[in-house]
Amino acid sequence: MWEIITVKAGHRRVRYRLSLISPSGDRVAGYDNHHPKGDHRHFRSVEEKYTYKDPETLIGDFLKDVELVLSGKEDS
């Protein structure tokens, strides 16, 4: 994560991009907030809106997804 010095009205000062990449180069889990999509989550081939709360929650949510992928238990 890094902090943006200059921000437009309505944008947070935190930009983030977390990704788990498979050996073949595919993103299997990820969270980011790039413009124009805003906060969203990627899990396998599904992309959905994500509600950002704080950095600790973001990292925790990402690590839960990583554990799901690595354990092979992707029912959630």
N, C-alpha and C positions, 0 to 999 in steps of 0.2 A: 504494500500500500504506500501511497505517497500523498502529500498534501498539495493542493493547488493554491498558488498565491493569489491569482485573480480569478474570481468566479462571477458568473452571470446571476442575476436575480433568480431565486428559486432553486439553485443548484447547491448541493452539499459541498463541503470542503474536502470530502474524502472520495477518491476514485479508487476502485478496486477491480482486480481481475484474478481469480483463483481458478486453476484448471488442473485436472488429472488427465494426463495423456497416455493412451495405450502404447505398447511397443510399436504398433503399426502406424502411430501418428494420429489416431482418432481421439477427439475429446470425449471422455466418457462421463465426466462430471465437471461442472464449473459454475461460477458465480461471477457476474460482472455488472457494471452500471454505465456502459458506454451510451453516448447520445446517438440516436434519438430514443432507443428502447428503454433506457432507465434501468432500474434494478430488476434483474432476472436471473433465473437458474437454468442450467442445462443438466439433464441427466439422461445418459444414453442418447436417444434421438428426440427426446422431449424437451421443449423450451417453455418455461412458464414464468409468470410474474413472481418476484420475490420481494418481501417486505423487509427492508434493511432496518435494523434496530441500532446496532453498535458493532464495533469491530470484533469484540469477543463472541457475540452471538453468530456473526457471519462466519468466523473461523470455526466455531463449534459445529454449525450446520454443514459446512464444507467437509470437515473431518468425519462427520456421520456418513455423508455420501461416499467418501473415500473408503470407509470401513465396509459399507454395504457392497461396494464393487469388489474390494479385495477378499471379502468373506464369501462372495457368491450368493449372498442372501439379498436379492434386489426386489423383494415383494412390496416394499414400501414405496 
